[in-house]
Amino acid sequence: PVYGHDTVQESDGDLTRQHAGEPLGERIIVHGRVLDEDGRGVPDTTMHEPNGRLSDAQGREIAYLRLSLTDRCNLRCSYCAAHAQAPSGAALTREEIRRLVTIFGRLGVRRVRLTGGEPTLRPDLLEVVRDVRAAPGIEEIALTTNGFRLDELAAPLREAGVSRLNVSLDTLDGDR
């Protein structure tokens, strides 16, 4: 999975990679467009986006963004642990998430799903949800979780702006 640790930056007409630990570059490449902070940019000459919205190769509008907040998890599920890799670097910062969601919102994304690892392990989760809710154009925020911390976070997540919740359960047996 891609956690957004590497970005592509334009410099004097050349594209260069920017690695984790460096500040997010002045420009980001999204679906063939070089975008600035306001989601504006010069489209690639091979792309045709008359309405300024993201679309796939068949011309269908892309209105959904799945965003991984962390690659950490507090469980060792057999289907995840079997494919586990070493953490790929630092997770996106709150400001980077705010900036990306704002850009995607301006490009027509309306629904955002926050995932992980386990997103409830992120200490600033409620602030991140509030930032996503405040982004122009975002109408729905969903969260995928293992449910481990929902007893303390369900109400605050709803108040912060989460409107849909997906809880992944491996078993209903508490001993397992």
Stockholm file with secondary structure:
# STOCKHOLM 1.0

chainA/1-176         PVYGHDTVQESDGDLTRQHAGEPLGERIIVHGRVLDEDGRGVPDTTMHEPNGRLSDAQGREIAYLRLSLTDRCNLRCSYCAAHAQAPSGAALTREEIRRLVTIFGRLGVRRVRLTGGEPTLRPDLLEVVRDVRAAPGIEEIALTTNGFRLDELAAPLREAGVSRLNVSLDTLDGDR
#=GR chainA/1-176 SS CCCSCCEEEEETTEEEEECTTSCCCSCEEETTEEECTTSCEEECTTCCCTTSCCBCTTCCBCCEEEEECCSCCSCCCHHHHTTCCCCCSCCCCHHHHHHHHHHHHHTTCCEEEEESSCGGGCTTHHHHHHHHHHSTTCCEEEEEECSTTHHHHHHHHHHHTCCEEEECCSCSCTTC
#=GC SS_cons         CCCSCCEEEEETTEEEEECTTSCCCSCEEETTEEECTTSCEEECTTCCCTTSCCBCTTCCBCCEEEEECCSCCSCCCHHHHTTCCCCCSCCCCHHHHHHHHHHHHHTTCCEEEEESSCGGGCTTHHHHHHHHHHSTTCCEEEEEECSTTHHHHHHHHHHHTCCEEEECCSCSCTTC
//
